[in-house]
Amino acid sequence: MASLAPFVRPLSNGNGVETTRRFSVRSTTLTIITQCIYSGPAEGKVLLYLEHDKNNFCSVCGENNIWDVWNLLGLYEDTCLPFPREPLFFEGGDGTILSRQFGLHMNDTHFSVFVSNKGRFFQYEDDGSHDANELDGARQLICSVQEGSSEIYSIKHSTVPSDQTNIDLAVLLDNNEASFGKLVDPGDIDCFAKSNIDEHQCIGSSDLTLRRVYDPSLKKSGLMRVWIQLDLQVTV
């Protein structure tokens, strides 16, 4: 019997649990697998917390899981997803503007998290599709070890999975020019009050739609700290 491909997208929006249907054909039981445990090399949720204007008040992106990671494939080519697509802007101690942007990266051996200062908006369609130039741009500018980009987390990944591992962590950014973030426990996200950001603002744009959340006039950033929280299942 031909084997199933290692990654098969679920036929419905279930919980990724294998289900079967059985049919009796001349006293022989035929089992048809209708849904596979591994529906993709990475699944889960990404949240972005923006602390701005006053301590412990955060605007939040991702509560409605608008940043699906199903297209983080890593099967046939390196994949780099910028999160968010629009860079984040801090005001440094001397009044200069610092940009930071996260990148989720997957190839055929590793899943990684990058932080970059390249400061560029990456255009994606509403369905998550993107052209080759945008894909290459994100991969080259964000998800590669170079000056102005840092790999802050990495875990081995397999294209022929035997299991899944849970990635449950957060990365903290602030206006320290020398810092590209540090790993923290999700329980350390220091937001006492939260406000969900509109989906379209979270996506961002070349007109700095997301920046207007914490810098309405585009003249003085009120961004103080940022956390990106990952709650993902990655095949290993």
PyMOL commands that set and color helices and strands:
alter all, ss='L'
color gray80, all
select helices_A, chain A and resi 132-141+186-188+199-203+211-214
alter helices_A, ss='H'
color red, helices_A
select strands_A, chain A and resi 19-25+28-35+42-52+57-61+79-91+97-106+110-116+149-156+164-173+182-184+193-196+223-235
alter strands_A, ss='S'
color yellow, strands_A
deselect
rebuild
show_as cartoon
